[in-house]
Amino acid sequence: MLTKLIPIVEEAGALALGHFHSLAPTDVDEKGHLDLVTIADRAVEVLLAERLQAAFPGDGVYGEEGTRDMGQTGRIWVIDPIDGTFNFVRGRDDWAVSVGLYDGVAPVLGAVLQPVRRRLLTGGRDVAPCLDGRPLAPLTPFRPEVAAVQLGNGGGDPKVDVADTLRLLSGPGQAMARMTNAATAAMMELVMGQVDGYVSCGDSSWDLMGTWSIATALGATSTLDWAGFGLQDRGHFVIGKQGLVDMCTGIGLFA
């Protein structure tokens, strides 16, 4: 599957990168406060949907910007055409094109491209995780004395969820917290060993699908139960090294 998927993601990344270098204020709309959508998001989703349906006939395609084709095979390609749109609009490089395969139960395969950084993350349940074609090592043991965690505000209220979560992480958790405002960028830091986990305050399925099966294949565990999490849902969870997950639950983050 990756031999078909990678060229599709790379084509989508090139399209997104072209818009990134020429984005005008009139190309940006608001879906909500600080929740942006651009002409690039919509164009990349259209391209991805068309290419995936041609490459994998009968499979569904489910995208952030409204694509809703559930298909006939039970497999659904979940796409985030540009994860980190706010970063994209502000000229930051921590955004990505994300595609993940959902088998009706859980994520099983993913490909995520950060075009500006020229990073391609691939792999999944039955496919060895790789970064730019090189195998990734399993997650290392958790070291609480240098604990670092990525924190995402997702769809939560930044005045309540994120502030309280940050207080717990930096207080009783004694962890260094970082925020990139893009779940894929945060998860890529996890698989590269730069942080020990990612705490979400409300991510959607498309924010997670591309990287999830790669992180779990490397040994990550999570408090999110996909059996009770629909493609339309938002989740409050932690994913990462077992010790980090235990620390987060121990300080009452998910009580």
ROZA-573860 format. One line per 2 residues: number of its first residue (from 1); for each residue y, z, x of N, C-alpha, C, O, CB. Coordinates in steps of 0.02 Angstrom, whole numbers, plus 50000, padded with zeros to 5 digits. Glycine has a CB too. Example, Ala and Ser with C-alpha at 12.3 -4.5 7.8 and 13.67 -1.06 7.14 Angstrom:
1> 49716:50390:50660:49775:50390:50615:49835:50390:50660:49834:50423:50712:49776:50452:50565; 49888:50354:50642:49947:50357:50684:50002:50394:50645:50057:50402:50670:49970:50286:50704 .
***
This chain:
1> 49939:50000:50041:50000:50000:50000:50063:50000:50042:50113:49968:50025:50000:50060:49954; 50062:50036:50099:50122:50040:50140:50143:49972:50167:50202:49959:50177:50111:50088:50197 .
3> 50094:49928:50179:50111:49862:50205:50154:49823:50155:50194:49781:50176:50048:49822:50222; 50146:49836:50091:50188:49806:50040:50251:49846:50028:50305:49819:50016:50149:49798:49975 .
5> 50244:49912:50032:50300:49956:50014:50356:49956:50066:50415:49954:50048:50274:50027:50004; 50338:49958:50129:50389:49964:50181:50439:49907:50180:50499:49920:50183:50356:49967:50249 .
7> 50418:49844:50176:50468:49790:50173:50514:49795:50112:50573:49776:50116:50434:49722:50172; 50489:49821:50057:50530:49829:49997:50584:49881:50010:50643:49871:49994:50487:49850:49937 .
9> 50564:49937:50040:50613:49991:50054:50663:49968:50106:50722:49984:50102:50576:50055:50079; 50641:49929:50155:50687:49905:50207:50737:49855:50177:50795:49855:50196:50648:49872:50264 .
11> 50715:49813:50131:50761:49767:50098:50813:49805:50057:50872:49789:50057:50722:49718:50053; 50789:49856:50021:50835:49898:49982:50884:49934:50027:50943:49941:50010:50796:49949:49940 .
13> 50861:49958:50085:50905:49992:50132:50959:49946:50159:51016:49968:50167:50865:50020:50189; 50941:49884:50173:50991:49835:50197:51044:49822:50144:51103:49816:50160:50956:49770:50217 .
15> 51022:49817:50081:51070:49807:50026:51117:49866:50020:51177:49858:50013:51032:49795:49960; 51089:49927:50023:51130:49987:50018:51179:49992:50076:51236:50011:50067:51085:50049:50016 .
17> 51156:49974:50136:51198:49979:50195:51257:49930:50191:51312:49946:50213:51157:49965:50258; 51245:49872:50162:51299:49824:50153:51354:49852:50108:51413:49843:50122:51272:49760:50124 .
19> 51333:49885:50054:51382:49917:50009:51417:49975:50044:51477:49986:50034:51347:49941:49945; 51380:50012:50085:51408:50070:50119:51468:50051:50162:51517:50087:50166:51354:50105:50163 .
21> 51463:49993:50194:51515:49971:50239:51574:49937:50203:51624:49922:50234:51486:49924:50291; 51566:49925:50138:51619:49889:50102:51637:49921:50035:51666:49889:49991:51599:49817:50091 .
23> 51619:49985:50025:51628:50018:49961:51702:50027:49946:51740:50050:49988:51592:50085:49960; 51721:50008:49885:51790:50017:49862:51793:50072:49809:51743:50086:49777:51819:49950:49833 .
25> 51851:50104:49800:51857:50156:49749:51836:50133:49679:51810:50173:49640:51928:50182:49746; 51847:50070:49664:51828:50044:49598:51753:50035:49591:51729:50022:49536:51862:49978:49586 .
27> 51715:50042:49645:51642:50036:49643:51608:50102:49626:51547:50106:49623:51616:50011:49711; 51648:50155:49614:51620:50222:49604:51637:50247:49534:51695:50244:49512:51648:50271:49657 .
29> 51586:50273:49499:51596:50305:49433:51570:50376:49436:51533:50395:49482:51559:50265:49377; 51591:50417:49387:51568:50486:49382:51519:50493:49324:51533:50473:49268:51628:50534:49372 .
31> 51460:50523:49339:51413:50542:49286:51428:50613:49264:51411:50633:49208:51340:50536:49311; 51460:50651:49306:51479:50720:49294:51520:50743:49353:51532:50705:49400:51417:50766:49283 .
33> 51544:50806:49350:51584:50832:49405:51545:50832:49470:51492:50863:49475:51609:50903:49389; 51570:50796:49520:51538:50789:49586:51470:50755:49582:51431:50758:49629:51530:50858:49618 .
35> 51456:50722:49526:51394:50685:49517:51413:50612:49509:51433:50590:49455:51353:50711:49453; 51407:50574:49564:51433:50506:49567:51378:50454:49562:51320:50467:49579:51473:50497:49631 .
37> 51398:50395:49540:51354:50337:49541:51397:50278:49563:51455:50272:49543:51321:50324:49471; 51369:50234:49603:51407:50178:49630:51373:50112:49611:51317:50110:49587:51414:50184:49705 .
39> 51410:50059:49623:51382:49992:49614:51320:49983:49657:51274:49945:49640:51434:49938:49630; 51319:50018:49714:51261:50013:49759:51199:50046:49729:51144:50018:49733:51278:50046:49826 .
41> 51207:50105:49698:51150:50138:49666:51117:50092:49616:51056:50084:49616:51173:50203:49631; 51157:50061:49575:51130:50018:49521:51098:49955:49549:51044:49935:49526:51185:49999:49472 .
43> 51130:49924:49598:51103:49863:49627:51037:49877:49664:50990:49838:49659:51153:49831:49674; 51035:49931:49701:50974:49948:49739:50917:49965:49692:50860:49947:49705:50987:50007:49787 .
45> 50931:50000:49637:50878:50016:49589:50850:49953:49557:50789:49947:49548:50904:50063:49535; 50893:49906:49539:50870:49843:49511:50824:49807:49560:50771:49783:49541:50929:49798:49491 .
47> 50845:49803:49623:50804:49769:49673:50737:49804:49682:50684:49771:49682:50841:49767:49740; 50738:49870:49688:50675:49907:49697:50628:49897:49638:50568:49885:49647:50689:49982:49707 .
49> 50655:49902:49578:50613:49895:49518:50580:49826:49516:50521:49820:49502:50654:49906:49454; 50619:49774:49530:50592:49706:49529:50538:49696:49582:50486:49667:49568:50648:49655:49539 .
51> 50552:49720:49642:50504:49710:49697:50440:49751:49686:50385:49727:49699:50536:49730:49764; 50447:49812:49662:50388:49854:49651:50344:49826:49595:50283:49827:49601:50408:49926:49635 .
53> 50375:49803:49542:50336:49775:49487:50300:49711:49507:50245:49697:49483:50381:49760:49428; 50330:49673:49553:50298:49612:49577:50241:49629:49626:50188:49596:49625:50349:49567:49611 .
55> 50251:49679:49667:50201:49697:49717:50142:49737:49689:50086:49732:49714:50233:49736:49772; 50156:49776:49636:50105:49820:49608:50102:49811:49532:50125:49854:49494:50119:49895:49626 .
57> 50075:49754:49509:50075:49739:49437:50041:49793:49396:49987:49818:49415:50041:49672:49425; 50071:49811:49341:50043:49861:49296:50065:49931:49310:50060:49974:49267:49969:49858:49299 .
59> 50089:49944:49372:50115:50011:49387:50183:50021:49353:50219:49973:49340:50121:50020:49464; 50199:50084:49339:50263:50100:49310:50317:50108:49363:50302:50115:49423:50258:50163:49269 .
61> 50379:50106:49341:50436:50118:49385:50485:50163:49347:50503:50149:49290:50471:50051:49407; 50505:50217:49379:50548:50267:49349:50604:50282:49398:50592:50306:49453:50509:50332:49330 .
63> 50667:50268:49378:50722:50276:49425:50778:50320:49400:50785:50331:49340:50749:50210:49441; 50816:50346:49447:50872:50390:49429:50923:50356:49385:50952:50388:49340:50905:50415:49492 .
65> 50935:50292:49397:50989:50259:49361:50966:50226:49296:51001:50183:49269:51020:50207:49405; 50908:50246:49270:50889:50226:49202:50827:50183:49195:50807:50171:49138:50943:50191:49173 .
67> 50797:50159:49248:50736:50120:49242:50680:50164:49214:50666:50218:49240:50715:50090:49311; 50649:50140:49159:50597:50179:49125:50540:50133:49103:50535:50117:49043:50627:50218:49065 .
69> 50498:50112:49149:50440:50072:49134:50379:50113:49154:50366:50120:49214:50441:50003:49170; 50343:50140:49106:50288:50185:49121:50224:50149:49142:50177:50181:49166:50274:50229:49062 .
71> 50221:50082:49134:50164:50044:49157:50100:50057:49119:50099:50090:49067:50153:50058:49229; 50045:50029:49146:49980:50036:49113:49927:50068:49157:49873:50084:49132:49956:49968:49091 .
73> 49940:50076:49222:49888:50100:49268:49884:50176:49273:49835:50203:49299:49898:50071:49336; 49937:50211:49250:49941:50283:49260:49978:50301:49324:49994:50359:49336:49872:50313:49262 .
75> 49992:50250:49366:50031:50261:49427:50103:50242:49414:50117:50192:49382:50001:50221:49487; 50149:50282:49439:50220:50269:49428:50257:50275:49495:50251:50325:49530:50249:50318:49375 .
77> 50296:50224:49511:50340:50226:49569:50406:50257:49548:50442:50230:49507:50350:50154:49599; 50421:50314:49578:50482:50351:49561:50533:50339:49616:50520:50351:49675:50468:50428:49552 .
79> 50591:50313:49596:50639:50291:49646:50707:50325:49639:50732:50337:49583:50648:50216:49641; 50735:50341:49695:50804:50363:49700:50839:50311:49744:50831:50312:49805:50811:50437:49729 .
81> 50877:50265:49714:50903:50209:49753:50947:50232:49811:50945:50203:49865:50942:50163:49709; 50988:50283:49798:51027:50314:49852:51028:50389:49839:51065:50413:49796:51101:50285:49856 .
83> 50987:50426:49875:50988:50498:49869:51042:50524:49916:51041:50511:49976:50918:50530:49885; 51090:50561:49889:51147:50582:49927:51207:50536:49915:51244:50520:49961:51130:50583:50002 .
85> 51215:50516:49851:51270:50470:49835:51338:50499:49853:51382:50462:49876:51269:50453:49760; 51348:50564:49843:51412:50595:49861:51425:50585:49936:51481:50569:49956:51412:50670:49843 .
87> 51373:50595:49977:51381:50584:50049:51396:50511:50063:51438:50495:50106:51317:50606:50086; 51362:50467:50028:51372:50394:50035:51445:50376:50022:51475:50338:50060:51326:50356:49986 .
89> 51472:50403:49967:51541:50388:49949:51591:50416:50000:51642:50385:50014:51556:50417:49879; 51575:50474:50028:51621:50506:50076:51612:50480:50148:51645:50503:50194:51611:50581:50075 .
91> 51566:50432:50157:51558:50402:50223:51512:50440:50270:51511:50425:50329:51623:50395:50255; 51475:50488:50244:51426:50525:50286:51362:50484:50292:51349:50439:50252:51411:50595:50255 .
93> 51322:50499:50343:51262:50460:50355:51198:50491:50328:51145:50461:50334:51254:50448:50428; 51203:50551:50298:51142:50584:50273:51130:50565:50200:51136:50607:50155:51148:50660:50281 .
95> 51112:50502:50189:51089:50477:50125:51029:50431:50138:51017:50410:50195:51147:50438:50087; 50991:50417:50086:50929:50380:50097:50908:50341:50035:50927:50358:49978:50874:50427:50118 .
97> 50868:50290:50046:50832:50255:49993:50762:50287:49990:50727:50289:50041:50828:50177:50007; 50743:50310:49931:50681:50348:49925:50636:50319:49871:50658:50307:49815:50697:50422:49909 .
99> 50572:50309:49888:50522:50284:49841:50459:50327:49849:50434:50335:49905:50506:50208:49852; 50433:50352:49794:50371:50391:49797:50324:50371:49741:50346:50351:49687:50386:50466:49792 .
101> 50260:50376:49754:50209:50359:49704:50182:50422:49671:50160:50469:49705:50152:50319:49737; 50184:50423:49605:50160:50478:49564:50097:50455:49528:50098:50403:49494:50214:50504:49513 .
103> 50042:50493:49535:49979:50470:49505:49966:50500:49436:49910:50497:49411:49921:50488:49551; 50017:50529:49406:50010:50562:49342:49998:50636:49347:50002:50672:49298:49954:50531:49303 .
105> 49984:50659:49408:49972:50730:49421:50021:50757:49473:50049:50811:49464:49900:50741:49444; 50031:50719:49527:50072:50742:49582:50094:50683:49625:50065:50629:49617:50035:50795:49625 .
107> 50142:50692:49668:50160:50639:49716:50103:50627:49765:50071:50675:49788:50225:50657:49754; 50090:50563:49782:50034:50548:49827:50054:50505:49887:50017:50503:49936:49980:50514:49790 .
109> 50111:50472:49884:50131:50427:49938:50207:50420:49936:50238:50423:49883:50096:50357:49931; 50238:50410:49995:50310:50402:49995:50335:50361:50054:50302:50357:50106:50343:50469:49995 .
111> 50394:50332:50044:50429:50297:50097:50504:50311:50087:50531:50297:50034:50414:50220:50097; 50536:50337:50139:50606:50355:50135:50641:50325:50196:50620:50335:50253:50616:50432:50132 .
113> 50695:50289:50183:50733:50257:50237:50804:50283:50238:50839:50282:50188:50733:50181:50229; 50826:50307:50296:50896:50324:50308:50927:50266:50348:50920:50265:50409:50904:50394:50346 .
115> 50960:50220:50315:50982:50159:50349:51032:50171:50406:51026:50139:50458:51013:50113:50300; 51080:50216:50397:51129:50227:50449:51097:50259:50510:51112:50241:50567:51186:50272:50423 .
117> 51052:50305:50499:51018:50339:50554:50958:50299:50580:50928:50317:50632:50995:50408:50532; 50939:50246:50545:50883:50203:50564:50818:50243:50569:50780:50237:50617:50898:50168:50631 .
119> 50807:50284:50519:50745:50324:50516:50704:50303:50455:50730:50297:50400:50762:50400:50513; 50640:50293:50467:50594:50276:50413:50537:50327:50412:50499:50333:50460:50566:50204:50421 .
121> 50532:50363:50358:50479:50414:50349:50428:50387:50299:50446:50365:50245:50509:50482:50324; 50364:50388:50318:50311:50363:50275:50250:50409:50277:50242:50448:50324:50292:50292:50295 .
123> 50209:50403:50226:50146:50440:50226:50132:50471:50158:50165:50457:50109:50147:50494:50279; 50081:50515:50158:50062:50546:50095:49995:50580:50098:49971:50599:50152:50062:50497:50040 .
125> 49965:50588:50039:49903:50626:50034:49847:50596:50075:49809:50633:50107:49882:50630:49961; 49840:50530:50075:49786:50497:50111:49811:50451:50166:49773:50411:50192:49743:50459:50063 .
127> 49875:50457:50182:49905:50413:50233:49941:50458:50283:49984:50498:50264:49954:50361:50201; 49926:50451:50347:49955:50495:50398:50031:50490:50398:50058:50435:50400:49928:50476:50468 .
129> 50066:50547:50395:50139:50546:50397:50165:50520:50464:50142:50539:50517:50166:50617:50384; 50214:50475:50460:50244:50446:50520:50319:50443:50513:50346:50436:50458:50215:50376:50533 .
131> 50353:50449:50569:50425:50439:50573:50436:50380:50620:50421:50384:50679:50463:50503:50597; 50463:50326:50593:50473:50264:50631:50408:50240:50663:50408:50216:50720:50527:50275:50685 .
133> 50353:50247:50626:50289:50223:50649:50251:50270:50695:50194:50256:50713:50298:50160:50683; 50282:50325:50714:50249:50374:50758:50224:50433:50718:50260:50460:50676:50298:50398:50813 .
135> 50161:50453:50729:50133:50509:50690:50173:50573:50698:50196:50589:50753:50061:50521:50711; 50180:50609:50643:50213:50674:50644:50162:50730:50653:50107:50727:50627:50253:50684:50579 .
137> 50181:50780:50691:50137:50837:50701:50139:50884:50641:50190:50885:50605:50157:50876:50766; 50086:50921:50629:50087:50970:50574:50143:51021:50584:50167:51031:50640:50019:51007:50569 .
139> 50163:51053:50531:50215:51104:50535:50192:51160:50580:50133:51180:50578:50233:51130:50465; 50238:51186:50619:50221:51242:50664:50223:51308:50626:50250:51311:50571:50270:51244:50724 .
141> 50195:51361:50654:50197:51427:50620:50269:51450:50609:50314:51434:50648:50159:51479:50661; 50279:51488:50557:50344:51515:50540:50363:51571:50588:50323:51615:50602:50345:51541:50467 .
143> 50425:51568:50613:50451:51620:50658:50512:51651:50624:50566:51622:50626:50470:51590:50728; 50505:51709:50593:50561:51738:50555:50622:51753:50597:50677:51757:50570:50538:51801:50522 .
145> 50614:51762:50662:50672:51780:50704:50719:51720:50713:50777:51729:50734:50648:51805:50772; 50696:51659:50698:50739:51600:50703:50733:51560:50638:50734:51498:50639:50720:51556:50765 .
147> 50727:51595:50582:50717:51562:50517:50777:51519:50498:50835:51541:50502:50703:51613:50463; 50764:51458:50477:50816:51413:50453:50791:51377:50391:50733:51356:50387:50836:51361:50509 .
149> 50835:51371:50341:50815:51342:50278:50871:51297:50252:50930:51313:50259:50798:51396:50226; 50851:51241:50223:50899:51197:50190:50906:51220:50117:50856:51238:50085:50876:51121:50194 .
151> 50967:51219:50092:50981:51241:50023:51013:51184:49985:51064:51157:50007:51026:51304:50022; 50984:51166:49928:51012:51113:49887:51040:51139:49822:51009:51182:49790:50960:51060:49874 .
153> 51098:51114:49802:51126:51139:49739:51098:51103:49679:51102:51128:49623:51201:51133:49739; 51068:51044:49689:51034:51009:49635:51075:51007:49571:51134:50992:49572:50968:51040:49621 .
155> 51042:51024:49515:51077:51024:49451:51098:51093:49430:51118:51103:49372:51034:50994:49399; 51093:51141:49476:51112:51209:49458:51187:51219:49457:51224:51174:49477:51081:51258:49505 .
157> 51209:51275:49434:51280:51292:49433:51298:51319:49502:51273:51372:49522:51296:51344:49377; 51341:51284:49540:51357:51307:49608:51391:51374:49610:51394:51405:49663:51400:51256:49642 .
159> 51419:51398:49554:51452:51463:49553:51403:51520:49542:51420:51578:49553:51506:51463:49500; 51343:51503:49519:51294:51555:49504:51231:51546:49546:51216:51587:49589:51276:51555:49429 .
161> 51194:51493:49534:51130:51483:49566:51136:51481:49642:51102:51519:49677:51098:51419:49541; 51178:51437:49668:51182:51428:49740:51210:51489:49774:51185:51511:49826:51224:51367:49756 .
163> 51262:51518:49745:51293:51577:49776:51244:51635:49780:51239:51668:49831:51355:51598:49737; 51207:51646:49726:51159:51702:49726:51101:51687:49773:51077:51732:49808:51134:51714:49654 .
165> 51078:51625:49773:51023:51607:49817:51044:51614:49890:51006:51639:49931:51000:51535:49803; 51104:51592:49906:51129:51598:49974:51134:51671:49995:51119:51688:50052:51197:51563:49981 .
167> 51156:51713:49949:51162:51785:49964:51094:51814:49982:51088:51853:50029:51193:51823:49905; 51043:51796:49945:50976:51821:49957:50947:51794:50022:50915:51830:50061:50930:51804:49899 .
169> 50959:51730:50035:50932:51700:50096:50963:51729:50159:50928:51745:50206:50943:51625:50095; 51029:51737:50158:51063:51761:50218:51063:51837:50224:51072:51864:50279:51133:51735:50219 .
171> 51052:51872:50166:51050:51944:50167:50980:51970:50182:50961:51975:50240:51075:51972:50102; 50942:51987:50129:50875:52013:50141:50828:51962:50175:50783:51982:50211:50844:52034:50076 .
173> 50840:51898:50164:50797:51848:50196:50811:51839:50270:50768:51818:50308:50804:51782:50161; 50873:51854:50291:50894:51848:50361:50878:51779:50389:50853:51772:50445:50860:51902:50403 .
175> 50893:51727:50349:50882:51659:50371:50948:51621:50377:50996:51636:50341:50835:51622:50322; 50951:51575:50422:51009:51531:50430:51003:51477:50377:50954:51440:50375:51013:51501:50502 .
177> 51054:51471:50334:51052:51422:50280:51097:51362:50297:51151:51370:50325:51075:51454:50213; 51073:51303:50280:51110:51241:50290:51112:51203:50224:51069:51212:50181:51079:51198:50347 .
179> 51163:51160:50216:51168:51118:50156:51188:51048:50176:51239:51039:50210:51218:51149:50106; 51150:50998:50155:51167:50928:50168:51186:50891:50104:51211:50835:50107:51109:50893:50202 .
181> 51173:50922:50046:51187:50890:49982:51145:50828:49971:51167:50781:49938:51261:50873:49977; 51085:50827:49998:51038:50772:49987:50968:50799:50000:50952:50819:50056:51054:50710:50033 .
183> 50926:50799:49948:50859:50827:49955:50818:50790:50008:50781:50822:50045:50823:50825:49889; 50824:50723:50010:50784:50687:50059:50804:50705:50130:50761:50713:50173:50792:50611:50048 .
185> 50869:50711:50143:50891:50730:50210:50865:50800:50228:50845:50812:50284:50968:50729:50215; 50867:50845:50179:50841:50913:50190:50767:50912:50205:50743:50947:50250:50856:50957:50130 .
187> 50729:50873:50166:50657:50870:50176:50639:50836:50242:50588:50852:50272:50624:50833:50118; 50680:50788:50263:50667:50757:50328:50677:50807:50384:50642:50804:50434:50713:50696:50338 .
189> 50725:50852:50376:50733:50905:50426:50671:50950:50428:50652:50973:50481:50797:50946:50412; 50642:50961:50370:50581:51002:50367:50524:50968:50405:50492:51000:50447:50560:51014:50294 .
191> 50510:50905:50391:50453:50872:50423:50465:50860:50497:50417:50853:50535:50438:50805:50389; 50528:50859:50519:50543:50851:50590:50547:50917:50627:50557:50919:50687:50608:50813:50599 .
193> 50538:50973:50590:50537:51039:50621:50604:51070:50633:50610:51120:50669:50501:51034:50685; 50657:51042:50603:50724:51068:50614:50740:51128:50569:50782:51169:50585:50776:51014:50602 .
195> 50706:51133:50512:50710:51192:50468:50639:51210:50447:50592:51173:50457:50755:51178:50406; 50633:51270:50418:50567:51294:50397:50552:51280:50324:50494:51286:50303:50563:51368:50410 .
197> 50603:51262:50285:50590:51249:50215:50653:51225:50180:50707:51221:50208:50564:51310:50181; 50643:51208:50117:50697:51184:50075:50695:51222:50009:50644:51225:49975:50692:51107:50063 .
199> 50752:51252:49991:50759:51288:49927:50802:51246:49881:50859:51230:49897:50789:51359:49937; 50775:51229:49823:50811:51188:49774:50835:51231:49716:50799:51275:49692:50767:51132:49749 .
201> 50895:51216:49694:50922:51248:49634:50929:51199:49576:50973:51206:49534:50990:51280:49649; 50885:51149:49575:50886:51104:49517:50876:51031:49532:50909:50989:49500:50949:51112:49483 .
203> 50833:51012:49578:50821:50942:49593:50778:50908:49540:50738:50941:49506:50788:50934:49661; 50787:50843:49532:50748:50802:49487:50689:50770:49524:50686:50773:49586:50792:50748:49455 .
205> 50644:50741:49486:50584:50711:49517:50602:50657:49567:50569:50652:49619:50539:50682:49463; 50653:50617:49553:50670:50563:49599:50700:50589:49664:50697:50554:49715:50720:50515:49566 .
207> 50727:50649:49663:50752:50679:49726:50695:50697:49773:50705:50701:49833:50795:50741:49710; 50636:50708:49745:50581:50739:49783:50524:50691:49798:50488:50700:49847:50555:50796:49745 .
209> 50515:50641:49756:50452:50603:49756:50438:50568:49823:50380:50565:49844:50453:50552:49702; 50489:50542:49856:50476:50505:49917:50451:50548:49975:50411:50525:50015:50538:50471:49938 .
211> 50475:50610:49979:50459:50652:50036:50405:50704:50022:50375:50731:50069:50520:50687:50060; 50392:50719:49959:50350:50777:49942:50280:50773:49971:50257:50819:50004:50346:50784:49867 .
213> 50245:50718:49959:50176:50713:49982:50172:50710:50058:50120:50729:50086:50143:50651:49952; 50225:50688:50090:50226:50687:50163:50231:50759:50190:50194:50778:50236:50286:50645:50189 .
215> 50275:50798:50160:50283:50868:50182:50219:50908:50170:50198:50946:50213:50342:50901:50145; 50188:50899:50112:50126:50937:50098:50069:50914:50143:50025:50954:50160:50106:50930:50024 .
217> 50068:50850:50160:50016:50825:50206:50022:50857:50275:49973:50862:50312:50019:50749:50212; 50083:50878:50292:50095:50911:50356:50084:50987:50353:50091:51021:50404:50165:50897:50380 .
219> 50068:51013:50294:50052:51084:50287:50101:51124:50246:50093:51184:50240:50049:51114:50353; 50151:51092:50216:50199:51129:50175:50167:51153:50110:50124:51119:50082:50260:51085:50160 .
221> 50188:51212:50088:50168:51238:50023:50230:51248:49981:50286:51244:50006:50127:51304:50030; 50221:51261:49917:50279:51266:49873:50265:51311:49813:50208:51326:49797:50300:51197:49849 .
223> 50320:51332:49781:50315:51370:49719:50317:51323:49658:50310:51346:49602:50371:51421:49714; 50328:51258:49669:50332:51211:49614:50263:51189:49592:50223:51168:49634:50374:51149:49633 .
225> 50249:51195:49528:50185:51174:49499:50196:51107:49465:50226:51103:49411:50156:51227:49449; 50171:51053:49495:50181:50987:49467:50147:50978:49399:50165:50935:49360:50156:50934:49515 .
227> 50097:51019:49386:50062:51014:49321:50109:51031:49264:50099:51007:49207:50002:51061:49319; 50160:51071:49277:50207:51089:49225:50276:51060:49236:50325:51082:49206:50213:51163:49221 .
229> 50280:51009:49280:50345:50980:49298:50344:50906:49280:50307:50867:49311:50360:50990:49373; 50384:50886:49231:50386:50817:49210:50436:50776:49249:50480:50804:49283:50402:50813:49137 .
231> 50430:50711:49245:50475:50667:49282:50548:50676:49260:50594:50660:49297:50454:50595:49273; 50559:50701:49200:50626:50711:49174:50653:50781:49189:50711:50795:49173:50627:50698:49099 .
233> 50613:50824:49219:50633:50894:49229:50673:50904:49293:50674:50862:49337:50572:50938:49230; 50705:50963:49296:50736:50987:49357:50701:51052:49378:50679:51091:49336:50813:50999:49347 .
235> 50696:51063:49443:50658:51121:49467:50698:51167:49512:50742:51145:49549:50597:51098:49502; 50681:51231:49509:50707:51282:49555:50647:51307:49594:50604:51341:49565:50745:51341:49517 .
237> 50643:51292:49658:50582:51304:49696:50597:51307:49770:50653:51293:49792:50529:51250:49681; 50547:51325:49809:50550:51320:49881:50489:51281:49905:50435:51289:49877:50554:51390:49915 .
239> 50498:51240:49955:50443:51206:49988:50452:51213:50063:50507:51206:50088:50439:51130:49966; 50397:51227:50098:50403:51234:50170:50343:51269:50201:50289:51269:50172:50466:51270:50188 .
241> 50355:51298:50258:50302:51336:50291:50282:51396:50249:50324:51425:50214:50326:51359:50361; 50218:51414:50252:50194:51467:50209:50233:51532:50219:50248:51566:50170:50120:51480:50222 .
243> 50250:51549:50281:50287:51610:50293:50356:51609:50261:50380:51660:50238:50293:51623:50366; 50387:51551:50261:50453:51545:50230:50448:51551:50155:50490:51583:50123:50486:51477:50249 .
245> 50397:51520:50126:50385:51525:50054:50372:51598:50035:50399:51622:49985:50326:51481:50032; 50332:51632:50074:50318:51703:50061:50382:51745:50066:50392:51790:50025:50265:51729:50110 .
247> 50423:51730:50115:50486:51766:50122:50531:51756:50061:50560:51804:50036:50523:51744:50186; 50536:51695:50038:50579:51680:49980:50556:51715:49917:50596:51742:49879:50582:51605:49968 .
249> 50491:51714:49905:50465:51749:49846:50471:51824:49854:50482:51860:49806:50392:51729:49833; 50464:51848:49916:50467:51920:49929:50536:51949:49917:50542:52008:49900:50446:51934:49998 .
251> 50589:51910:49926:50657:51935:49915:50681:51922:49844:50738:51935:49827:50705:51902:49965; 50636:51896:49802:50651:51890:49731:50688:51827:49711:50721:51825:49659:50691:51947:49710 .
253> 50683:51774:49752:50719:51713:49736:50695:51681:49670:50735:51650:49635:50712:51664:49791; 50633:51689:49654:50605:51654:49597:50577:51702:49545:50531:51685:49508:50550:51606:49620 .
255> 50605:51762:49544:50582:51813:49496:50607:51795:49427:50593:51832:49379:50607:51882:49517 .
***
